[in-house]
Amino acid sequence: MSISKTLQFSATDGVKIAASSYGSDQDPSVLMLHGAGQTRHSWHRSALKIAESGFHVVTVDTRGHGESTWSTRKDYSLDTLMADLLEIVRQLRCDQPSVVGASLGGITALLAQGEATEQCFHSLTLVDITPKVDQQGVARILEFMNRFADGFESVEQAADAVAIYKKKPASGKSQNPEGLLKNLRLRDNGRYYWHWDPALLDHVSGFGEEVVERQRAAARALKLPVLLLHGKLSEIVSDADAEDFLRLVPHARYVDVAQASHMLATDDNDLFANAIVEFLLDSRQELPHRADTGPA
């Protein structure tokens, strides 16, 4: 089994980006970017599987998340997140990495590559994110992120809140409180708070039509191998949204994962990781890409 190592990258404004590395750095690199409010640990099981398939996997905590430092300027704009990503790629000192981005991480990667004048990545995997998304689903996520500004009395209370949001059984059955600790901070007042800077919401809640059009333009510009992974039960990306993306990027591969929601990596981890590994191996062998519109 691949053992993870802790890394650190430096953003141009001094923010320190925490990361984990899996596998040999002599293997082709895969860089994984989580969604808003998550941490690099959400990728752990997938990263292990991908590394065991012959890749060097690096998972990062986006600025203001997890063990990365918070921006003193409260700067979490898309342009800054894109600059962080490209700086991480530079500091990796490897050939072009394959990039996997979920939700906000996917938006960041799509714009970073699509607006670049040269190819920065070997391939791009978007995890349940497209330029067009369901605004009611986005609003539900943002409401949940805002709802617990005063923190939790215990890790179990946080786990119950997540279970209710996911419409699953109580925390003891659906959410491992010990694992959830990686997403929480215990402050001096004895309460647990989410492991991300609340100032982030000032940026992500402001995404409007301009950001949608930026993503659509970036998608049209993509020339590298692309995979779109869609959770069939996603509250964010509909079948129509996925079809719209495939019209923008007709060479993209598409995998529709049955019984998975927007939290695809944790909902159906094996199918999710297997789809990524297959795509990564194919793209490294320069095999032709195909559209797969059936369930994984």
KOLVEX-12573 format. One line per field, with one value per residue (C-alpha): residue in one letter; x, y, z; residue number from 1. Coordinates in Angstrom, 3 decimals. Layout:
<rs>
code	A, ...
x	X, ...
y	Y, ...
z	Z, ...
pos	NUM, ...
</rs>
This chain:
<rs>
code	M, S, I, S, K, T, L, Q, F, S, A, T, D, G, V, K, I, A, A, S, S, Y, G, S, D, Q, D, P, S, V, L, M, L, H, G, A, G, Q, T, R, H, S, W, H, R, S, A, L, K, I, A, E, S, G, F, H, V, V, T, V, D, T, R, G, H, G, E, S, T, W, S, T, R, K, D, Y, S, L, D, T, L, M, A, D, L, L, E, I, V, R, Q, L, R, C, D, Q, P, S, V, V, G, A, S, L, G, G, I, T, A, L, L, A, Q, G, E, A, T, E, Q, C, F, H, S, L, T, L, V, D, I, T, P, K, V, D, Q, Q, G, V, A, R, I, L, E, F, M, N, R, F, A, D, G, F, E, S, V, E, Q, A, A, D, A, V, A, I, Y, K, K, K, P, A, S, G, K, S, Q, N, P, E, G, L, L, K, N, L, R, L, R, D, N, G, R, Y, Y, W, H, W, D, P, A, L, L, D, H, V, S, G, F, G, E, E, V, V, E, R, Q, R, A, A, A, R, A, L, K, L, P, V, L, L, L, H, G, K, L, S, E, I, V, S, D, A, D, A, E, D, F, L, R, L, V, P, H, A, R, Y, V, D, V, A, Q, A, S, H, M, L, A, T, D, D, N, D, L, F, A, N, A, I, V, E, F, L, L, D, S, R, Q, E, L, P, H, R, A, D, T, G, P, A
x	0.000, 1.249, 2.127, 1.441, 4.025, 3.334, 4.450, 4.185, 4.028, 4.337, 1.881, 3.226, 1.599, 3.111, 0.178, 1.447, -0.308, -0.360, -0.307, 0.032, 2.093, 1.359, 3.559, 6.895, 7.760, 9.367, 5.897, 3.604, 2.085, -1.591, -2.654, -6.020, -7.996, -10.937, -14.146, -15.101, -15.249, -13.396, -9.779, -7.213, -8.204, -11.427, -9.211, -7.317, -8.823, -8.878, -5.293, -4.139, -5.818, -4.483, -0.948, -1.095, -1.873, 1.492, 1.037, 2.543, -0.503, -0.431, -3.520, -3.598, -5.521, -6.718, -5.688, -7.860, -8.725, -7.416, -3.786, -3.067, -2.785, -5.545, -5.037, -4.362, -5.988, -8.963, -8.155, -9.925, -10.759, -10.744, -7.756, -5.790, -6.798, -5.693, -2.353, -1.916, -2.553, -0.042, 2.529, 2.056, 2.567, 5.777, 7.069, 6.309, 9.156, 7.685, 6.360, 2.830, 0.672, -2.764, -5.179, -8.348, -10.637, -13.914, -16.431, -14.450, -11.220, -12.590, -13.588, -10.088, -8.398, -10.723, -10.052, -6.313, -5.884, -8.569, -7.310, -3.615, -1.677, 0.014, -0.812, -0.164, -1.592, -1.353, -5.063, -8.016, -10.667, -13.686, -15.575, -19.251, -18.704, -19.637, -20.009, -23.795, -24.981, -28.223, -28.380, -30.795, -28.309, -25.492, -27.641, -28.313, -24.590, -23.817, -26.633, -25.174, -21.695, -23.098, -25.412, -22.879, -20.873, -21.060, -19.477, -20.426, -20.387, -18.831, -17.537, -20.607, -22.873, -21.003, -21.330, -25.077, -25.332, -23.532, -25.773, -28.904, -27.578, -26.848, -30.247, -28.556, -28.824, -27.355, -23.622, -22.736, -23.825, -23.081, -20.226, -17.078, -16.631, -12.923, -12.477, -14.512, -11.944, -9.729, -12.349, -12.750, -10.756, -11.074, -10.816, -10.028, -13.737, -14.107, -16.227, -15.437, -15.446, -15.126, -11.512, -11.853, -11.863, -15.443, -14.190, -14.146, -17.921, -17.624, -16.050, -17.804, -21.279, -20.672, -20.217, -22.535, -23.068, -19.631, -17.980, -20.231, -19.187, -15.522, -15.857, -17.670, -14.948, -12.267, -14.013, -14.108, -10.349, -9.437, -7.241, -5.898, -7.590, -10.662, -12.877, -16.170, -17.340, -20.991, -22.887, -26.248, -27.888, -26.003, -27.877, -25.442, -24.935, -27.918, -27.854, -28.586, -25.620, -23.350, -24.662, -23.994, -20.387, -19.926, -21.073, -18.396, -15.734, -16.791, -13.598, -14.225, -14.848, -17.978, -18.744, -22.116, -21.777, -25.043, -26.104, -23.552, -24.273, -22.156, -19.886, -18.863, -15.491, -17.050, -20.418, -19.039, -15.299, -14.336, -16.247, -14.977, -11.326, -11.539, -12.911, -10.076, -7.401, -8.740, -8.783, -5.294, -3.836, -5.547, -4.420, -0.831, -0.918, -2.450, -5.430, -8.454, -11.116, -14.658, -17.935, -19.437, -22.948, -23.953, -23.653, -20.179
y	0.000, 3.499, 5.627, 9.355, 12.038, 15.635, 18.414, 22.198, 24.684, 28.464, 30.764, 33.994, 36.053, 33.953, 31.624, 28.125, 25.287, 21.944, 18.770, 14.994, 12.903, 9.258, 6.901, 7.451, 10.898, 9.065, 8.122, 10.424, 13.040, 13.527, 16.680, 16.539, 19.662, 19.409, 21.432, 24.400, 23.553, 20.243, 19.234, 17.096, 14.175, 13.745, 12.232, 9.804, 6.489, 7.526, 8.780, 5.436, 3.527, 5.842, 5.692, 1.898, 2.012, 3.630, 7.343, 9.937, 11.564, 14.948, 16.162, 19.758, 21.846, 24.914, 28.186, 28.844, 25.148, 22.334, 22.790, 25.494, 29.007, 31.581, 34.623, 37.715, 39.711, 37.325, 36.747, 33.664, 34.941, 32.567, 34.349, 33.819, 30.149, 29.718, 31.379, 29.027, 26.005, 27.071, 27.861, 24.396, 22.858, 24.877, 23.821, 20.152, 20.249, 17.423, 16.937, 18.199, 16.669, 15.265, 17.414, 16.184, 18.912, 18.590, 21.449, 24.629, 22.752, 21.784, 25.365, 26.497, 23.875, 24.439, 28.185, 27.796, 25.526, 26.990, 30.556, 29.634, 30.252, 26.843, 23.384, 23.300, 19.857, 16.440, 15.819, 17.277, 15.415, 17.405, 15.833, 16.805, 20.345, 22.035, 25.693, 25.471, 24.216, 24.071, 27.308, 25.850, 23.069, 25.599, 27.697, 24.626, 23.931, 27.568, 27.658, 24.575, 26.114, 29.295, 27.593, 26.630, 29.824, 29.341, 25.900, 22.588, 21.302, 18.009, 16.131, 13.897, 16.941, 17.950, 14.402, 14.485, 17.789, 16.271, 13.182, 15.326, 17.360, 14.164, 12.759, 9.696, 7.911, 9.352, 9.991, 6.695, 4.827, 7.197, 9.435, 8.500, 11.246, 10.414, 10.986, 14.184, 15.607, 16.347, 18.858, 20.585, 22.880, 22.840, 26.412, 27.748, 28.088, 24.295, 24.349, 22.760, 24.835, 23.907, 23.839, 26.675, 30.471, 31.851, 34.682, 32.110, 32.424, 36.101, 34.894, 31.636, 32.981, 35.763, 33.565, 34.883, 34.758, 36.246, 33.236, 30.871, 32.485, 32.368, 28.641, 28.075, 29.928, 27.986, 24.691, 25.476, 26.112, 22.718, 20.561, 18.094, 14.818, 15.572, 13.413, 14.559, 12.454, 13.074, 11.821, 10.601, 11.874, 15.184, 18.199, 20.459, 19.059, 17.795, 15.513, 18.605, 20.452, 17.507, 17.384, 21.111, 20.568, 17.726, 20.019, 22.492, 19.756, 17.084, 15.057, 14.667, 11.284, 11.117, 8.729, 8.876, 7.243, 5.721, 6.165, 8.967, 12.589, 15.747, 14.213, 11.604, 10.677, 9.546, 8.296, 5.628, 5.702, 2.521, 3.317, 6.887, 5.922, 3.154, 5.581, 8.022, 5.310, 3.993, 7.494, 8.332, 5.123, 5.658, 9.279, 8.335, 5.734, 8.322, 6.121, 7.676, 9.067, 7.894, 9.180, 6.812, 7.917, 4.778, 4.120, 3.312
z	0.000, -0.872, 2.156, 2.072, 2.831, 3.811, 1.473, 1.463, -1.391, -1.243, -3.014, -4.484, -1.695, 1.101, 1.762, 2.605, 0.798, 2.625, 0.544, 0.727, -1.678, -2.545, -4.522, -6.221, -7.554, -10.485, -11.738, -13.783, -11.482, -10.678, -8.826, -7.015, -6.003, -3.595, -3.530, -1.367, 2.335, 1.924, 2.543, 0.771, 2.999, 1.004, -1.722, 0.550, -0.576, -4.226, -4.033, -2.641, -5.454, -8.162, -6.716, -6.614, -10.348, -11.093, -10.484, -8.177, -6.568, -4.822, -2.973, -1.741, 0.751, -1.125, 0.539, 3.570, 3.910, 6.071, 7.066, 4.497, 5.905, 5.563, 3.380, 5.486, 2.678, 2.591, -1.064, -2.378, -5.839, -8.787, -10.304, -7.083, -6.854, -10.484, -9.703, -6.715, -8.946, -11.595, -8.900, -7.390, -10.831, -11.216, -7.799, -8.476, -11.020, -13.055, -16.541, -17.037, -14.272, -14.825, -12.804, -11.074, -9.751, -7.847, -7.780, -6.955, -7.665, -11.059, -11.881, -10.911, -13.100, -16.057, -16.084, -15.439, -18.471, -20.717, -20.337, -20.639, -23.838, -23.619, -22.326, -18.574, -17.722, -19.314, -18.832, -16.942, -14.949, -13.770, -10.884, -10.996, -12.194, -15.464, -16.509, -16.126, -12.735, -10.773, -8.790, -6.222, -5.515, -5.156, -2.805, -0.626, -0.276, 0.559, 3.120, 4.814, 4.854, 6.428, 8.896, 11.582, 11.973, 15.763, 15.561, 17.184, 20.748, 19.629, 16.596, 16.823, 16.495, 13.336, 11.989, 12.608, 10.744, 7.741, 7.872, 7.878, 4.943, 3.005, 4.050, 5.517, 8.922, 12.098, 12.403, 14.026, 10.887, 8.018, 9.065, 10.959, 13.598, 13.870, 10.142, 10.339, 12.772, 9.774, 8.639, 12.010, 14.290, 18.071, 19.313, 22.778, 23.587, 23.376, 20.209, 16.851, 13.668, 10.012, 8.855, 6.310, 6.310, 6.308, 4.068, 1.257, 0.979, 0.040, -3.209, -4.112, -3.359, -5.855, -8.934, -11.627, -15.368, -15.999, -14.340, -16.314, -19.584, -18.578, -17.985, -21.280, -23.177, -21.307, -22.087, -25.809, -25.728, -24.209, -26.446, -23.865, -22.829, -20.691, -18.471, -16.973, -14.023, -13.164, -10.142, -11.386, -8.166, -8.189, -6.866, -8.744, -12.252, -14.254, -17.281, -19.400, -17.854, -18.664, -22.243, -22.598, -21.504, -23.997, -26.787, -25.698, -25.437, -27.958, -27.472, -23.712, -22.144, -19.987, -17.127, -15.381, -11.956, -10.780, -7.131, -6.563, -5.655, -5.921, -3.238, -5.766, -4.305, -1.030, -2.320, -4.656, -4.176, -6.032, -9.212, -9.030, -8.600, -11.213, -13.802, -13.134, -13.294, -16.605, -18.075, -16.796, -18.202, -21.552, -21.822, -20.976, -23.751, -26.076, -26.784, -28.521, -26.177, -26.263, -24.834, -22.289, -21.459, -19.591, -15.861, -14.553
pos	1, 2, 3, 4, 5, 6, 7, 8, 9, 10, 11, 12, 13, 14, 15, 16, 17, 18, 19, 20, 21, 22, 23, 24, 25, 26, 27, 28, 29, 30, 31, 32, 33, 34, 35, 36, 37, 38, 39, 40, 41, 42, 43, 44, 45, 46, 47, 48, 49, 50, 51, 52, 53, 54, 55, 56, 57, 58, 59, 60, 61, 62, 63, 64, 65, 66, 67, 68, 69, 70, 71, 72, 73, 74, 75, 76, 77, 78, 79, 80, 81, 82, 83, 84, 85, 86, 87, 88, 89, 90, 91, 92, 93, 94, 95, 96, 97, 98, 99, 100, 101, 102, 103, 104, 105, 106, 107, 108, 109, 110, 111, 112, 113, 114, 115, 116, 117, 118, 119, 120, 121, 122, 123, 124, 125, 126, 127, 128, 129, 130, 131, 132, 133, 134, 135, 136, 137, 138, 139, 140, 141, 142, 143, 144, 145, 146, 147, 148, 149, 150, 151, 152, 153, 154, 155, 156, 157, 158, 159, 160, 161, 162, 163, 164, 165, 166, 167, 168, 169, 170, 171, 172, 173, 174, 175, 176, 177, 178, 179, 180, 181, 182, 183, 184, 185, 186, 187, 188, 189, 190, 191, 192, 193, 194, 195, 196, 197, 198, 199, 200, 201, 202, 203, 204, 205, 206, 207, 208, 209, 210, 211, 212, 213, 214, 215, 216, 217, 218, 219, 220, 221, 222, 223, 224, 225, 226, 227, 228, 229, 230, 231, 232, 233, 234, 235, 236, 237, 238, 239, 240, 241, 242, 243, 244, 245, 246, 247, 248, 249, 250, 251, 252, 253, 254, 255, 256, 257, 258, 259, 260, 261, 262, 263, 264, 265, 266, 267, 268, 269, 270, 271, 272, 273, 274, 275, 276, 277, 278, 279, 280, 281, 282, 283, 284, 285, 286, 287, 288, 289, 290, 291, 292, 293, 294, 295, 296
</rs>
